[in-house]
Amino acid sequence: MKQEPLLEVTISGISRRNRGKIRDVFKVGDNILVVTTDRVYLFDQVYPEGLVGKGRTLTALTLRTFELTGDILPNFLISSRVEEFPSPFNDYPEMLAGRSLLTEEITPIRLECVARGYLYGQAEQAYRDGDRSWMPSLPAGLELAGELPHPIFTPARKDLGNNDENLSWDDLIELVGERRAEEVRDLTLKIYERMRPIFASAGFILADTKFEFGEKDGRIMLINEACTPDCSRIWKESEYHPGQLQDTWDKEIMEDYLKAAGWSPGDPPIPLPAEVLEKTRERFAELVTMI
């Protein structure tokens, strides 16, 4: 029987607290249940087609990151085992298993904290344009997809909509204060430096990734997702060629198909071919298996 993606989480008698781009959130007593669906977020919008198993991939990689960085800082996880969830959520193992996190309720720090080890994407464009409004200073002569002399931190203000704003270091200090700015910068780079060799040992390059933090009772915590294909740029080491565009192990596979098909945001959705979905699923599965 063909599997269908889980696009919506419905728990009988329970109202959803929030519906995010990918996650459905429920209030559970003093805690929060975060369920990662199979929705896909392409070109700053939720695309009507989902990807079977995507939510479990993101959850598995997030749990692995939490496990490997717990000595750097705590995270908001209480349990990922459905049998440990309170009623009625523990009555839905088939739907919730492998994609759900019971977490502490925290106050999010409304920042996207990006660590970059390679010159690509927005950062490469800003570097070529000479835009120093948010990019740290880098030496001349760097190439597309080239490894940076050292990882850099590029924060953004996390908007409740879709308009996240890149911040300079001075902007960040003005927004959160110097002490907090230094704290999130140092944590971002420490977690990135911890996870880079993990990916490398599995044959992947973690080119850049973003982290989100929250706080509770004066403690700063790692929250939401971490080192997943939805919040990272990931390349296969064996296929890496500096100086050119890279093949990715993330959702860009689907975006690349839509661009090649002439589709633009705002156009009516077009079906994603089975082979594109299958290729994406295979790559996500390979990441989980290796990492």
C-alpha positions in Angstrom: 0.0 0.0 0.0 1.4 3.4 -1.0 2.4 5.6 2.0 1.0 9.1 2.1 2.9 12.0 3.7 1.6 13.3 7.1 0.6 16.8 6.3 -1.6 17.6 9.3 -1.6 16.2 12.9 -5.1 15.8 14.4 -5.5 14.5 18.0 -9.1 13.8 19.0 -10.4 16.4 21.6 -7.1 18.4 21.6 -6.7 21.8 20.0 -3.5 22.6 18.3 -1.6 25.5 19.9 0.3 26.5 16.8 0.8 25.4 13.2 4.2 26.3 11.9 5.7 25.8 8.5 6.6 22.2 9.2 5.6 21.5 12.8 2.3 21.2 14.6 2.5 22.2 18.3 0.3 21.1 21.2 0.2 22.3 24.8 0.7 19.3 27.2 0.2 20.4 30.8 3.2 22.6 31.6 5.1 21.2 28.6 4.9 21.3 24.8 4.6 18.5 22.2 6.2 19.4 18.9 5.3 17.1 16.0 7.3 17.3 12.7 5.1 16.7 9.8 6.1 15.7 6.2 5.2 19.2 4.9 7.9 20.8 2.7 8.8 24.5 2.7 10.0 25.6 -0.7 10.7 29.2 -1.8 9.5 30.6 1.5 6.1 28.9 1.4 4.6 25.6 2.3 4.2 23.6 -0.9 1.1 21.5 -1.2 2.9 18.2 -1.7 4.7 16.5 1.2 7.6 14.1 1.3 6.9 10.8 3.0 9.1 10.3 6.1 10.6 13.8 6.1 9.4 14.5 9.6 11.1 11.4 10.9 14.4 12.3 9.2 14.4 15.8 10.7 13.6 14.4 14.1 16.3 11.7 14.0 19.0 14.2 13.0 17.9 16.7 15.6 18.0 14.0 18.3 21.5 13.0 17.2 22.6 16.6 17.4 21.1 17.0 20.9 22.9 13.9 22.0 26.3 15.0 20.7 26.2 18.5 22.0 24.6 18.1 25.4 27.9 18.9 27.1 28.1 22.2 25.3 24.6 23.4 26.3 21.3 21.8 27.4 18.4 21.4 25.0 14.6 21.6 25.6 13.9 17.9 25.1 12.1 15.9 27.8 11.3 12.7 25.8 10.9 11.5 22.2 9.3 8.2 23.3 5.5 8.1 22.6 4.9 5.7 25.5 6.2 8.4 27.8 3.9 11.1 26.5 0.8 11.9 28.6 -2.7 10.8 27.5 -4.2 11.1 24.9 -1.0 11.5 22.9 0.4 8.1 23.9 -2.6 6.6 22.1 -1.2 7.6 18.7 2.1 5.7 18.3 1.7 5.1 14.6 1.3 8.8 13.8 3.6 10.3 16.4 6.5 7.8 16.7 9.8 9.0 15.4 8.6 12.5 14.7 7.6 14.0 18.0 9.4 15.7 20.9 7.9 16.4 24.3 9.8 19.5 25.4 10.0 22.1 28.1 8.1 25.3 27.4 10.7 28.0 26.9 11.0 31.6 25.7 12.5 31.6 22.3 15.3 34.0 21.4 14.0 35.3 18.1 17.2 34.8 16.2 18.5 32.5 13.5 22.1 31.8 14.4 23.9 30.7 11.3 27.4 29.1 11.1 29.1 29.1 7.7 32.1 27.1 6.9 32.0 27.6 3.1 31.2 30.5 0.8 27.9 29.8 -0.8 24.3 31.0 -1.2 23.5 34.4 0.3 27.0 34.8 1.8 28.7 34.2 -1.6 26.4 36.8 -3.3 27.1 39.4 -0.5 30.8 38.7 -0.8 30.8 39.2 -4.6 28.7 42.4 -4.3 31.0 43.8 -1.6 28.0 43.9 0.8 29.5 44.3 4.3 26.2 45.3 5.9 25.9 41.9 7.6 28.9 39.8 6.4 32.0 39.6 8.5 35.2 40.7 6.7 36.7 38.0 4.6 40.0 37.9 2.6 39.9 38.6 -1.2 40.1 35.8 -3.7 37.7 33.3 -2.2 35.9 31.0 -4.7 32.3 29.8 -4.9 31.8 26.9 -2.5 35.4 27.3 -1.2 36.1 26.5 2.5 36.4 29.7 4.5 39.7 30.4 6.5 37.5 29.8 9.6 33.8 29.4 10.2 31.8 32.7 10.5 28.7 33.6 12.4 25.9 35.5 10.6 22.8 36.0 12.7 19.4 37.1 11.5 16.4 38.5 13.2 13.7 35.7 13.2 10.5 37.2 11.9 7.1 35.7 12.7 6.4 35.9 8.9 8.8 35.1 6.1 11.0 38.1 6.2 14.0 37.3 8.3 16.5 40.1 8.4 20.3 39.6 8.4 22.0 41.5 11.2 25.4 43.0 11.5 27.3 42.4 14.7 26.5 45.9 15.9 22.8 45.3 15.0 22.8 42.1 17.1 24.3 43.9 20.1 21.7 46.6 19.9 19.0 44.0 19.7 20.0 41.6 22.5 23.0 43.2 24.3 26.7 42.4 24.0 26.7 39.6 26.5 23.9 37.7 24.9 25.3 38.4 21.4 28.7 36.9 22.4 26.9 33.9 24.0 24.8 32.9 21.0 27.8 33.5 18.7 30.1 31.3 20.7 27.5 28.6 21.1 26.6 28.6 17.4 30.3 28.1 16.4 31.0 25.5 19.1 28.0 23.4 18.0 29.0 23.7 14.4 32.6 22.8 15.1 31.3 19.7 17.0 29.0 18.5 14.2 31.3 19.2 11.2 33.6 16.2 11.9 30.6 14.0 12.6 29.3 14.7 9.1 32.7 14.5 7.6 33.3 11.0 9.1 30.1 9.9 7.4 31.2 11.4 4.0 29.3 14.6 4.1 30.2 18.3 4.3 28.1 20.4 6.6 28.6 23.6 4.6 26.4 25.8 6.8 23.6 25.4 9.3 21.5 27.5 11.6 20.6 27.0 15.2 17.8 28.5 17.4 18.0 29.1 21.1 15.6 29.7 23.9 15.8 30.4 27.6 14.2 29.2 30.8 15.0 30.1 34.4 18.1 31.9 33.2 19.4 28.9 31.2 20.0 29.1 27.4 18.9 26.0 25.5 19.2 24.6 22.0 15.7 24.3 20.6 13.6 23.3 17.5 15.6 21.4 14.9 19.4 21.1 14.5 21.6 19.9 11.6 18.8 18.8 9.4 18.3 19.1 5.6 15.8 21.8 6.3 18.1 24.1 8.3 21.5 23.2 6.7 23.4 23.1 3.4 24.8 19.6 3.1 27.1 18.2 0.3 28.5 14.8 -0.4 32.3 14.9 0.1 32.9 12.6 -2.9 31.0 14.9 -5.2 32.4 18.2 -3.8 34.0 20.5 -6.4 35.0 24.0 -5.2 34.5 26.8 -7.7 31.2 25.6 -8.9 27.6 25.0 -7.8 27.2 21.9 -5.6 24.7 19.1 -5.6 22.9 19.2 -2.3 21.5 16.7 0.1 18.7 18.9 1.2 15.4 20.3 0.0 17.1 22.2 -2.8 16.6 19.1 -5.0 12.9 19.9 -5.1 13.5 23.7 -5.6 15.9 23.0 -8.4 13.3 20.9 -10.2 10.7 23.7 -9.9 13.1 26.3 -11.1 14.1 24.2 -14.1 10.4 23.6 -14.9 9.9 27.4 -15.1 7.8 27.6 -11.9 7.8 30.7 -9.8 6.4 31.4 -6.3 2.8 32.7 -6.8 2.2 30.3 -9.8 -0.3 27.5 -9.3 1.5 24.5 -7.8 2.8 21.8 -10.2 3.2 18.2 -9.2 6.7 17.1 -8.1 7.6 14.0 -10.2 7.9 10.7 -8.3 11.6 10.4 -9.2 12.4 13.8 -7.6 10.5 12.8 -4.5 12.2 9.4 -4.4 15.7 10.9 -4.9 15.1 13.3 -2.1 13.8 10.5 0.2 16.8 8.4 -0.6 19.2 11.2 0.2 17.4 12.0 3.5 17.5 8.3 4.4 21.2 8.1 3.6 21.9 11.1 5.9 20.0 9.4 8.8 21.7 6.1 8.3 25.2 7.6 8.1 25.0 10.3 10.8 
